[in-house]
Amino acid sequence: MRTPLCLSRLAVFLLVAISIPSRASADTTVYSNLNSNPADTYASGTFGVSNTLVSGFFQSAAASFTSPGDFQVTQLALAAQFFNGPCCNTPSFNLSLVTSVSGQPGSTVLFSALGVGNEPASSDAGGSCCSLLTVSVAPGVFLNAGQTYWLVAAPANGASTVLWQLNNVGATQAWSLDLGFVEGCQFPNSCLVPDPAGWTTQSGANPAFAVYGNVVTPEPSVTALILLAAAWPALRKLIPAGAPDRS
């Protein structure tokens, strides 16, 4: 007696489904506040108004974004520029992607690039449009839907002088500065001490950047098992009681 749908054929079908590799998807924009006009990608022109500073003697900067889905990060793009005006500035800075804790950058690091120094250079303290620094991210950096993350730029040494230009599209997602050191002595004396405030929230336009990645989808084996579990009650009804399973 032949069953309407034999279990052996079902097993073969599932094995084939499980063995099919997942298809890689093209890069998707996870977040971007970059202007779509290539001649006006971000703000420039006025120091402290068009940009913020990442400096060995001054501060680190961080900008947040919320992931709209589950992604594996592939690339970061920043409106970061090395300010090569005065003597002895260096372009090196550290870039990291971290989790969020209480509305500020957390300590869990998902990705880091130390000593980045290939950002575009500018002799204008206000920055100049419209080159971007792009950083590739190796596989294994995952974002969860609805979770907030921070992109952090910090000085690599005491001479680091990097401009992070602000966006010009009206984006105002949370961003913060960490002054690093503050004046700890009364005038006319001067001494720098670690800033006890840590990260402090800023207002207005946030630094310009974009995050790209691939959409994370369930593995084929997981999908096949889910389908089997859902269909099994119906499949059982197709097998007559006591009928042998024959091909």
ZAMI-310176 format. One record per residue (C-alpha): residue in three letters; x, y, z; residue number from 1. Coordinates in nm, 2 decimals. Each point is the difference from the previous one (the first is absolute). Layout:
r r = ALA; u = X; v = Y; w = Z; k = NUM
...
//
This chain:
r r = MET; u = 0.00; v = 0.00; w = 0.00; k = 1
r r = ARG; u = 0.14; v = 0.34; w = -0.09; k = 2
r r = THR; u = -0.06; v = 0.29; w = 0.23; k = 3
r r = PRO; u = -0.11; v = 0.34; w = -0.15; k = 4
r r = LEU; u = 0.33; v = 0.15; w = 0.12; k = 5
r r = CYS; u = 0.26; v = -0.24; w = 0.12; k = 6
r r = LEU; u = 0.23; v = 0.10; w = 0.28; k = 7
r r = SER; u = 0.32; v = -0.11; w = -0.19; k = 8
r r = ARG; u = -0.07; v = 0.25; w = -0.28; k = 9
r r = LEU; u = -0.07; v = 0.27; w = 0.26; k = 10
r r = ALA; u = 0.33; v = -0.07; w = 0.17; k = 11
r r = VAL; u = 0.18; v = 0.04; w = -0.33; k = 12
r r = PHE; u = -0.17; v = 0.33; w = -0.07; k = 13
r r = LEU; u = 0.10; v = 0.13; w = 0.34; k = 14
r r = LEU; u = 0.36; v = -0.11; w = -0.04; k = 15
r r = VAL; u = 0.02; v = 0.18; w = -0.33; k = 16
r r = ALA; u = -0.16; v = 0.32; w = 0.15; k = 17
r r = ILE; u = 0.24; v = -0.01; w = 0.29; k = 18
r r = SER; u = 0.30; v = -0.04; w = -0.23; k = 19
r r = ILE; u = -0.08; v = 0.31; w = -0.21; k = 20
r r = PRO; u = 0.23; v = 0.28; w = 0.12; k = 21
r r = SER; u = -0.14; v = 0.34; w = 0.10; k = 22
r r = ARG; u = 0.01; v = 0.27; w = -0.27; k = 23
r r = ALA; u = 0.22; v = 0.30; w = 0.08; k = 24
r r = SER; u = -0.20; v = 0.32; w = -0.02; k = 25
r r = ALA; u = 0.14; v = 0.33; w = -0.14; k = 26
r r = ASP; u = 0.11; v = 0.27; w = 0.25; k = 27
r r = THR; u = -0.30; v = 0.19; w = 0.15; k = 28
r r = THR; u = 0.01; v = 0.34; w = 0.16; k = 29
r r = VAL; u = -0.05; v = -0.06; w = 0.37; k = 30
r r = TYR; u = 0.02; v = 0.37; w = 0.09; k = 31
r r = SER; u = 0.11; v = 0.31; w = -0.18; k = 32
r r = ASN; u = -0.03; v = 0.37; w = 0.05; k = 33
r r = LEU; u = 0.22; v = 0.08; w = -0.30; k = 34
r r = ASN; u = -0.15; v = 0.24; w = -0.26; k = 35
r r = SER; u = -0.09; v = -0.18; w = -0.32; k = 36
r r = ASN; u = 0.14; v = 0.30; w = -0.20; k = 37
r r = PRO; u = 0.37; v = -0.11; w = -0.06; k = 38
r r = ALA; u = 0.10; v = 0.37; w = -0.01; k = 39
r r = ASP; u = -0.15; v = 0.07; w = 0.34; k = 40
r r = THR; u = 0.04; v = -0.32; w = 0.20; k = 41
r r = TYR; u = 0.05; v = 0.16; w = 0.34; k = 42
r r = ALA; u = 0.05; v = 0.34; w = 0.16; k = 43
r r = SER; u = 0.32; v = 0.19; w = -0.03; k = 44
r r = GLY; u = 0.16; v = 0.35; w = 0.02; k = 45
r r = THR; u = -0.01; v = 0.11; w = 0.37; k = 46
r r = PHE; u = 0.20; v = -0.16; w = 0.28; k = 47
r r = GLY; u = -0.22; v = -0.11; w = 0.29; k = 48
r r = VAL; u = -0.32; v = 0.06; w = -0.20; k = 49
r r = SER; u = 0.05; v = -0.23; w = -0.29; k = 50
r r = ASN; u = 0.20; v = -0.25; w = 0.19; k = 51
r r = THR; u = 0.12; v = -0.14; w = 0.33; k = 52
r r = LEU; u = 0.36; v = -0.08; w = 0.09; k = 53
r r = VAL; u = 0.17; v = -0.33; w = 0.10; k = 54
r r = SER; u = 0.32; v = 0.12; w = 0.16; k = 55
r r = GLY; u = 0.27; v = -0.15; w = 0.22; k = 56
r r = PHE; u = -0.02; v = 0.30; w = 0.23; k = 57
r r = PHE; u = -0.37; v = 0.06; w = -0.01; k = 58
r r = GLN; u = -0.27; v = -0.26; w = -0.07; k = 59
r r = SER; u = -0.15; v = -0.32; w = -0.15; k = 60
r r = ALA; u = -0.33; v = 0.01; w = -0.19; k = 61
r r = ALA; u = -0.27; v = -0.26; w = -0.03; k = 62
r r = ALA; u = -0.32; v = -0.02; w = -0.22; k = 63
r r = SER; u = -0.29; v = -0.24; w = 0.05; k = 64
r r = PHE; u = -0.24; v = -0.18; w = -0.23; k = 65
r r = THR; u = -0.27; v = -0.26; w = 0.04; k = 66
r r = SER; u = 0.01; v = -0.31; w = -0.22; k = 67
r r = PRO; u = -0.33; v = -0.04; w = -0.19; k = 68
r r = GLY; u = 0.05; v = -0.38; w = -0.03; k = 69
r r = ASP; u = 0.25; v = -0.29; w = 0.05; k = 70
r r = PHE; u = 0.32; v = 0.07; w = -0.20; k = 71
r r = GLN; u = 0.36; v = -0.11; w = -0.03; k = 72
r r = VAL; u = 0.21; v = 0.32; w = -0.04; k = 73
r r = THR; u = 0.22; v = 0.02; w = -0.31; k = 74
r r = GLN; u = 0.11; v = 0.36; w = -0.02; k = 75
r r = LEU; u = 0.01; v = 0.34; w = 0.18; k = 76
r r = ALA; u = 0.02; v = 0.34; w = -0.17; k = 77
r r = LEU; u = 0.09; v = 0.31; w = 0.19; k = 78
r r = ALA; u = 0.04; v = 0.37; w = -0.08; k = 79
r r = ALA; u = 0.33; v = 0.00; w = 0.18; k = 80
r r = GLN; u = 0.30; v = 0.22; w = -0.11; k = 81
r r = PHE; u = 0.35; v = 0.04; w = 0.13; k = 82
r r = PHE; u = 0.06; v = 0.37; w = 0.07; k = 83
r r = ASN; u = 0.36; v = 0.05; w = -0.12; k = 84
r r = GLY; u = 0.02; v = 0.37; w = 0.07; k = 85
r r = PRO; u = 0.23; v = 0.06; w = 0.30; k = 86
r r = CYS; u = 0.33; v = -0.17; w = 0.05; k = 87
r r = CYS; u = 0.02; v = -0.35; w = 0.14; k = 88
r r = ASN; u = -0.36; v = -0.11; w = -0.03; k = 89
r r = THR; u = -0.05; v = -0.37; w = -0.08; k = 90
r r = PRO; u = -0.29; v = -0.17; w = -0.17; k = 91
r r = SER; u = -0.01; v = -0.31; w = 0.22; k = 92
r r = PHE; u = -0.32; v = -0.07; w = 0.19; k = 93
r r = ASN; u = -0.18; v = -0.31; w = 0.13; k = 94
r r = LEU; u = -0.34; v = -0.10; w = -0.13; k = 95
r r = SER; u = -0.24; v = -0.24; w = 0.18; k = 96
r r = LEU; u = -0.36; v = -0.12; w = -0.02; k = 97
r r = VAL; u = -0.14; v = -0.06; w = 0.35; k = 98
r r = THR; u = -0.33; v = -0.07; w = 0.17; k = 99
r r = SER; u = -0.21; v = 0.25; w = 0.18; k = 100
r r = VAL; u = -0.04; v = 0.03; w = 0.38; k = 101
r r = SER; u = -0.23; v = 0.25; w = 0.16; k = 102
r r = GLY; u = 0.00; v = 0.22; w = -0.31; k = 103
r r = GLN; u = 0.38; v = 0.02; w = -0.03; k = 104
r r = PRO; u = 0.27; v = -0.21; w = -0.16; k = 105
r r = GLY; u = 0.05; v = -0.33; w = 0.19; k = 106
r r = SER; u = 0.31; v = -0.21; w = 0.06; k = 107
r r = THR; u = -0.10; v = -0.30; w = -0.22; k = 108
r r = VAL; u = 0.20; v = 0.04; w = -0.32; k = 109
r r = LEU; u = -0.13; v = -0.16; w = -0.31; k = 110
r r = PHE; u = 0.26; v = 0.13; w = -0.24; k = 111
r r = SER; u = 0.32; v = 0.21; w = 0.03; k = 112
r r = ALA; u = 0.26; v = 0.14; w = -0.24; k = 113
r r = LEU; u = 0.30; v = 0.14; w = 0.18; k = 114
r r = GLY; u = 0.23; v = 0.26; w = -0.15; k = 115
r r = VAL; u = -0.22; v = 0.09; w = -0.29; k = 116
r r = GLY; u = 0.19; v = 0.26; w = -0.20; k = 117
r r = ASN; u = -0.12; v = -0.01; w = -0.36; k = 118
r r = GLU; u = -0.28; v = 0.26; w = 0.03; k = 119
r r = PRO; u = -0.01; v = 0.29; w = -0.25; k = 120
r r = ALA; u = 0.21; v = 0.30; w = 0.10; k = 121
r r = SER; u = -0.11; v = 0.36; w = 0.03; k = 122
r r = SER; u = 0.19; v = 0.32; w = 0.07; k = 123
r r = ASP; u = -0.33; v = 0.18; w = 0.08; k = 124
r r = ALA; u = -0.10; v = -0.03; w = 0.37; k = 125
r r = GLY; u = -0.36; v = 0.01; w = -0.11; k = 126
r r = GLY; u = 0.05; v = -0.31; w = -0.22; k = 127
r r = SER; u = -0.05; v = -0.04; w = -0.37; k = 128
r r = CYS; u = -0.26; v = -0.20; w = -0.19; k = 129
r r = CYS; u = -0.05; v = -0.27; w = -0.12; k = 130
r r = SER; u = 0.24; v = -0.29; w = 0.05; k = 131
r r = LEU; u = -0.08; v = -0.28; w = 0.24; k = 132
r r = LEU; u = 0.21; v = -0.24; w = 0.20; k = 133
r r = THR; u = -0.12; v = -0.36; w = -0.06; k = 134
r r = VAL; u = 0.10; v = -0.29; w = 0.23; k = 135
r r = SER; u = -0.07; v = -0.36; w = -0.09; k = 136
r r = VAL; u = -0.13; v = -0.22; w = 0.28; k = 137
r r = ALA; u = 0.09; v = -0.37; w = 0.01; k = 138
r r = PRO; u = -0.29; v = -0.26; w = 0.03; k = 139
r r = GLY; u = -0.13; v = -0.06; w = 0.35; k = 140
r r = VAL; u = -0.13; v = 0.34; w = 0.11; k = 141
r r = PHE; u = -0.37; v = -0.03; w = 0.05; k = 142
r r = LEU; u = -0.28; v = 0.25; w = 0.08; k = 143
r r = ASN; u = -0.33; v = -0.08; w = 0.15; k = 144
r r = ALA; u = -0.33; v = 0.16; w = -0.11; k = 145
r r = GLY; u = -0.11; v = 0.29; w = 0.22; k = 146
r r = GLN; u = 0.33; v = 0.02; w = 0.19; k = 147
r r = THR; u = 0.21; v = 0.32; w = 0.02; k = 148
r r = TYR; u = 0.37; v = 0.01; w = -0.07; k = 149
r r = TRP; u = 0.27; v = 0.26; w = 0.01; k = 150
r r = LEU; u = 0.28; v = 0.08; w = -0.25; k = 151
r r = VAL; u = 0.29; v = 0.14; w = 0.21; k = 152
r r = ALA; u = 0.30; v = 0.20; w = -0.13; k = 153
r r = ALA; u = 0.28; v = 0.04; w = 0.26; k = 154
r r = PRO; u = 0.35; v = 0.15; w = -0.03; k = 155
r r = ALA; u = 0.28; v = -0.25; w = -0.05; k = 156
r r = ASN; u = 0.26; v = 0.22; w = 0.15; k = 157
r r = GLY; u = 0.06; v = 0.35; w = 0.14; k = 158
r r = ALA; u = 0.04; v = 0.15; w = -0.35; k = 159
r r = SER; u = -0.31; v = -0.14; w = -0.16; k = 160
r r = THR; u = -0.20; v = 0.27; w = -0.17; k = 161
r r = VAL; u = -0.30; v = -0.13; w = -0.19; k = 162
r r = LEU; u = -0.31; v = 0.20; w = -0.11; k = 163
r r = TRP; u = -0.33; v = -0.19; w = 0.00; k = 164
r r = GLN; u = -0.24; v = 0.20; w = -0.22; k = 165
r r = LEU; u = -0.36; v = 0.03; w = 0.10; k = 166
r r = ASN; u = -0.29; v = -0.10; w = -0.22; k = 167
r r = ASN; u = -0.20; v = 0.26; w = -0.20; k = 168
r r = VAL; u = -0.32; v = -0.19; w = -0.05; k = 169
r r = GLY; u = -0.16; v = 0.09; w = 0.34; k = 170
r r = ALA; u = 0.08; v = -0.33; w = 0.17; k = 171
r r = THR; u = 0.02; v = 0.05; w = 0.38; k = 172
r r = GLN; u = 0.06; v = -0.36; w = 0.14; k = 173
r r = ALA; u = 0.17; v = 0.00; w = 0.34; k = 174
r r = TRP; u = 0.37; v = 0.07; w = 0.00; k = 175
r r = SER; u = 0.25; v = 0.07; w = 0.28; k = 176
r r = LEU; u = 0.34; v = 0.13; w = 0.08; k = 177
r r = ASP; u = 0.26; v = -0.11; w = 0.25; k = 178
r r = LEU; u = 0.23; v = 0.28; w = 0.09; k = 179
r r = GLY; u = 0.27; v = -0.24; w = 0.13; k = 180
r r = PHE; u = 0.17; v = 0.27; w = 0.21; k = 181
r r = VAL; u = -0.11; v = 0.33; w = 0.15; k = 182
r r = GLU; u = 0.17; v = 0.28; w = 0.18; k = 183
r r = GLY; u = 0.05; v = -0.09; w = 0.37; k = 184
r r = CYS; u = 0.18; v = 0.31; w = 0.13; k = 185
r r = GLN; u = -0.09; v = 0.35; w = 0.07; k = 186
r r = PHE; u = 0.13; v = 0.28; w = -0.23; k = 187
r r = PRO; u = 0.28; v = 0.09; w = -0.05; k = 188
r r = ASN; u = 0.11; v = -0.36; w = 0.07; k = 189
r r = SER; u = -0.09; v = -0.27; w = -0.24; k = 190
r r = CYS; u = -0.02; v = -0.38; w = 0.03; k = 191
r r = LEU; u = -0.20; v = -0.25; w = -0.19; k = 192
r r = VAL; u = -0.19; v = -0.28; w = 0.18; k = 193
r r = PRO; u = -0.23; v = -0.28; w = -0.13; k = 194
r r = ASP; u = -0.35; v = 0.13; w = -0.08; k = 195
r r = PRO; u = -0.23; v = -0.14; w = 0.28; k = 196
r r = ALA; u = -0.31; v = 0.05; w = -0.21; k = 197
r r = GLY; u = 0.09; v = -0.26; w = -0.27; k = 198
r r = TRP; u = -0.23; v = 0.00; w = -0.30; k = 199
r r = THR; u = -0.23; v = 0.31; w = -0.02; k = 200
r r = THR; u = -0.30; v = 0.02; w = -0.23; k = 201
r r = GLN; u = 0.01; v = 0.27; w = -0.28; k = 202
r r = SER; u = -0.28; v = 0.16; w = -0.19; k = 203
r r = GLY; u = -0.07; v = 0.09; w = -0.36; k = 204
r r = ALA; u = 0.13; v = -0.17; w = -0.31; k = 205
r r = ASN; u = 0.20; v = -0.32; w = 0.07; k = 206
r r = PRO; u = 0.32; v = -0.10; w = -0.17; k = 207
r r = ALA; u = -0.04; v = -0.12; w = -0.36; k = 208
r r = PHE; u = 0.05; v = -0.38; w = -0.06; k = 209
r r = ALA; u = -0.16; v = -0.31; w = -0.15; k = 210
r r = VAL; u = -0.01; v = -0.36; w = 0.09; k = 211
r r = TYR; u = -0.04; v = -0.28; w = -0.26; k = 212
r r = GLY; u = -0.07; v = -0.37; w = 0.04; k = 213
r r = ASN; u = -0.16; v = -0.32; w = -0.12; k = 214
r r = VAL; u = -0.35; v = -0.10; w = 0.12; k = 215
r r = VAL; u = 0.03; v = -0.30; w = 0.23; k = 216
r r = THR; u = -0.24; v = -0.28; w = -0.09; k = 217
r r = PRO; u = -0.05; v = -0.35; w = 0.16; k = 218
r r = GLU; u = 0.22; v = -0.28; w = -0.12; k = 219
r r = PRO; u = -0.18; v = -0.23; w = -0.25; k = 220
r r = SER; u = 0.02; v = -0.29; w = 0.24; k = 221
r r = VAL; u = -0.19; v = 0.20; w = 0.26; k = 222
r r = THR; u = -0.26; v = 0.10; w = -0.25; k = 223
r r = ALA; u = -0.05; v = -0.36; w = -0.11; k = 224
r r = LEU; u = -0.04; v = -0.12; w = 0.35; k = 225
r r = ILE; u = -0.25; v = 0.28; w = 0.07; k = 226
r r = LEU; u = -0.20; v = -0.10; w = -0.31; k = 227
r r = LEU; u = 0.01; v = -0.37; w = 0.09; k = 228
r r = ALA; u = -0.13; v = 0.08; w = 0.36; k = 229
r r = ALA; u = -0.28; v = 0.21; w = -0.14; k = 230
r r = ALA; u = -0.10; v = -0.26; w = -0.27; k = 231
r r = TRP; u = 0.04; v = -0.32; w = 0.21; k = 232
r r = PRO; u = -0.36; v = -0.02; w = 0.14; k = 233
r r = ALA; u = -0.14; v = 0.02; w = -0.36; k = 234
r r = LEU; u = 0.25; v = -0.25; w = -0.13; k = 235
r r = ARG; u = -0.09; v = -0.25; w = 0.27; k = 236
r r = LYS; u = -0.36; v = 0.00; w = -0.12; k = 237
r r = LEU; u = 0.11; v = -0.10; w = -0.35; k = 238
r r = ILE; u = 0.15; v = -0.33; w = 0.13; k = 239
r r = PRO; u = -0.26; v = -0.27; w = 0.05; k = 240
r r = ALA; u = 0.01; v = -0.17; w = 0.34; k = 241
r r = GLY; u = 0.23; v = -0.31; w = -0.02; k = 242
r r = ALA; u = 0.11; v = 0.07; w = -0.36; k = 243
r r = PRO; u = 0.36; v = -0.08; w = -0.08; k = 244
r r = ASP; u = 0.23; v = 0.27; w = -0.13; k = 245
r r = ARG; u = 0.10; v = -0.11; w = -0.35; k = 246
r r = SER; u = 0.16; v = 0.19; w = -0.28; k = 247
//
